[in-house]
Amino acid sequence: MSASIDVKQAVQVSANQSAPEDLVIVGYVSGAFGLQGWVKIRPYSTTADALLDAASFWLESAAQAAVVPSLRELKRLSSKVHGEDVVARLDQVPDRTAAEALKGCVVKVSRQAFPALEQDEFYWVDLIGLSVQNLQGENLGVVRAMMDNGAQSILRVAGSDVPEAELMKHERLIPFVDHFIKEVDREAKKIIVDWGIDY
């Protein structure tokens, strides 16, 4: 079992553009790459398949996202892994200046563009928000976030009422491995774990 897991005129949605309803944040533009308009994207997951396969990216200005939603679809011309990042060539981004203007933009991809997974594999986005119960039927909270320690993915579980700023004080860190994860029921929005309430 495994979990896989982002400006000026460049982020305005035109009147005839409509964003898909299944957009998922997959990373953010961390800067320009080279001189010919390539952008450097830092993925939010250790696997970046969606950034390598999606036909287009939707970019949103992080500064404006909280105030006025502003999205722009940019066609992916090419992309490849470069160290911990993905570098991509996008339509309408002709040079380094245009690429630098996108720095800080959140990168979203349609959920339909995600590659199919094997049985018992899940994307992080599909786990966040699921309730977590142990084998004794005790509620441990909900999956508030995910993290990766290099060896495996880890559920960050806490009550839904815990403020984001206090999450680290109250969370349970449950490794997403067969030994602890007994069932993931996405339809019931529930994960069953072998984990004591006092761990």
C-alpha positions in Angstrom: 0.0 0.0 0.0 1.4 3.4 -0.9 0.4 7.0 -1.2 1.7 9.1 -4.2 0.9 12.1 -3.9 1.3 24.0 -6.8 1.6 37.3 -12.0 0.3 39.6 -13.6 -1.5 39.2 -16.9 -0.5 35.5 -17.1 -3.1 34.3 -14.6 -6.4 35.9 -15.6 -9.1 33.6 -16.8 -10.7 34.9 -20.0 -14.5 35.0 -20.3 -14.6 31.9 -22.5 -12.3 29.8 -20.2 -13.8 27.7 -17.5 -11.7 25.8 -15.0 -12.4 22.1 -14.5 -14.1 21.4 -11.1 -11.6 18.7 -10.3 -8.4 20.8 -10.1 -5.8 19.6 -7.6 -2.9 21.6 -6.4 0.3 19.7 -7.3 3.1 22.2 -6.7 4.2 25.8 -7.3 6.5 27.7 -9.6 9.8 28.2 -7.8 11.4 30.2 -10.6 12.7 30.3 -14.2 14.9 27.6 -15.7 17.3 28.7 -18.5 16.7 31.5 -21.0 13.9 30.1 -23.2 10.8 30.3 -21.0 11.1 27.1 -19.0 9.7 27.2 -15.5 10.9 25.3 -12.5 8.1 23.7 -10.5 8.5 22.3 -6.9 6.0 19.3 -6.6 4.1 18.8 -3.4 4.5 15.0 -3.7 7.5 12.7 -4.1 6.0 11.5 -7.4 5.5 14.1 -10.1 3.7 12.0 -12.7 0.8 14.4 -13.1 3.3 17.2 -14.0 4.9 15.0 -16.6 1.6 13.7 -18.2 -1.0 16.5 -18.0 -1.8 18.3 -21.3 -2.1 21.6 -19.5 -1.5 23.3 -16.1 -3.7 25.8 -14.4 -1.7 28.5 -12.7 -3.1 30.6 -9.9 -1.3 33.6 -8.4 -0.7 32.7 -4.7 -0.9 36.4 -3.7 -4.3 36.8 -5.3 -5.7 33.4 -4.5 -7.0 34.4 -1.1 -8.7 37.5 -2.4 -9.8 37.1 -6.0 -9.5 33.7 -7.7 -7.4 34.1 -10.9 -6.6 31.1 -13.0 -5.0 30.7 -16.4 -4.7 27.5 -18.4 -1.3 27.0 -20.0 -0.6 24.1 -22.4 2.3 21.9 -21.4 4.7 21.7 -24.3 7.3 19.7 -22.5 8.4 18.7 -19.0 11.0 16.6 -17.3 12.4 15.9 -13.8 15.3 18.0 -12.8 16.6 17.0 -9.3 13.8 17.6 -6.8 11.9 19.8 -9.3 10.1 19.5 -12.6 11.0 21.9 -15.3 8.4 22.6 -17.9 8.0 24.5 -21.2 4.6 26.2 -21.3 2.7 27.8 -24.1 2.6 31.6 -23.9 5.8 31.7 -21.9 8.4 32.7 -24.5 11.4 33.8 -22.5 13.0 34.0 -19.1 11.3 37.3 -18.2 7.8 35.7 -18.7 8.9 32.6 -16.7 10.1 34.7 -13.8 6.8 36.6 -13.7 5.1 33.2 -12.8 7.3 32.7 -9.7 5.1 31.8 -6.7 2.1 30.7 -8.8 0.3 27.6 -7.5 0.2 24.9 -10.2 -3.1 22.9 -10.5 -3.8 19.9 -12.7 -7.1 18.2 -13.5 -7.6 15.0 -11.4 -8.4 13.2 -14.7 -4.8 13.8 -15.8 -3.4 11.8 -12.9 -2.0 8.4 -14.0 -4.0 5.3 -13.0 -2.7 3.6 -9.8 -2.3 0.0 -8.9 -4.7 -1.6 -6.5 -4.1 -0.4 -2.9 -2.2 2.7 -4.1 -3.6 6.2 -3.4 -2.8 9.7 -4.2 -2.3 12.0 -1.1 -5.2 14.2 -2.2 -7.5 11.2 -2.0 -6.6 10.5 1.6 -6.7 14.1 3.1 -10.0 14.6 4.8 -10.8 11.0 5.5 -11.8 10.1 9.0 -9.5 7.7 10.9 -10.7 4.9 13.3 -8.8 2.2 15.0 -9.7 -1.4 15.3 -11.5 -0.8 18.6 -13.8 1.7 16.8 -12.3 4.7 18.4 -12.2 7.9 16.4 -8.6 9.3 16.1 -9.5 12.3 13.9 -9.2 13.1 10.2 -6.3 13.1 7.9 -5.3 16.8 7.9 -2.2 16.4 5.8 0.4 14.0 4.5 4.2 13.9 4.8 7.1 11.8 3.6 10.0 10.8 5.7 12.0 9.2 2.8 11.0 5.7 3.7 7.2 6.0 3.5 4.2 8.3 3.5 2.8 9.3 6.8 -0.8 10.4 7.7 -1.0 13.5 9.9 -4.1 12.8 11.9 -5.9 15.3 14.2 -9.3 16.6 15.1 -11.0 18.7 12.4 -11.3 21.5 15.0 -7.6 21.8 15.7 -6.3 25.1 14.2 -3.7 24.7 11.5 -1.1 26.6 13.6 -1.5 24.0 16.4 -1.5 20.9 14.3 2.0 19.8 15.2 1.0 19.8 18.9 -2.0 17.6 18.6 -1.4 15.4 15.6 -0.8 11.6 15.4 1.7 10.5 12.8 0.6 7.2 11.4 2.9 5.5 8.8 0.9 4.6 5.7 2.1 1.0 5.5 0.2 -2.4 5.6 1.2 -3.0 9.2 -0.8 -0.1 10.5 -3.3 0.6 7.6 -6.0 -2.1 7.6 -8.5 -0.6 5.2 -9.1 2.5 3.1 -12.7 3.0 2.2 -13.0 6.1 0.0 -16.7 5.7 -0.5 -17.3 5.7 3.3 -14.5 8.4 3.7 -12.8 6.3 6.3 -9.5 4.7 7.1 -9.2 1.8 9.6 -5.8 1.6 11.4 -4.1 -0.6 13.9 -3.2 2.3 16.2 -4.1 2.8 19.9 -5.8 6.0 21.0 -3.1 6.6 23.5 -0.1 6.2 21.1 
